[in-house]
């Protein structure tokens, strides 16, 4: 995805809780830019993961440069698409 990278890994510990992590490196920009990106990623996950998240898995979103320039609704669509692809890969 252009605004972020999504990594999903099954924990295999029998717990149904969703694990969520965020990371934005200095390559993305200064502290203000990185914090804004993390806030946007948190809000995306707050909206999408309860319905679309993979039960019993850890989800990590890695912010990419230019992610703050993408419209928030479009980022939400990208996250939904990435979650569907991840669920399909884990099901195989």
C-alpha positions, 0 to 999 in steps of 0.5 A: 500500500502506498501509505503504509505496510501491513504485517500480520502474524498468527500468534498461535497461543490460543488467545483471540485478542488482536495485537496492534503495533505502529512504527514510523521511522525517521525516513518519513519526516520530522517528529511532528510528521511522524506523530501525525502519521501514528495518530492517523494509523491508530484511528484507521485501526480503531475503525477497521480492526474490530470488524476486519482484523484477524482474530489471534494475530498481531498486526503491525502498521509501518508508516511510509513517506507520503502517507500523510498526503493521502486522503484519510478515507482512501487510507481506510480503503487501503487498510481494508484491502490489505486486511482482506489480502492478509486473511486470504494468505493466512487461510492458505 
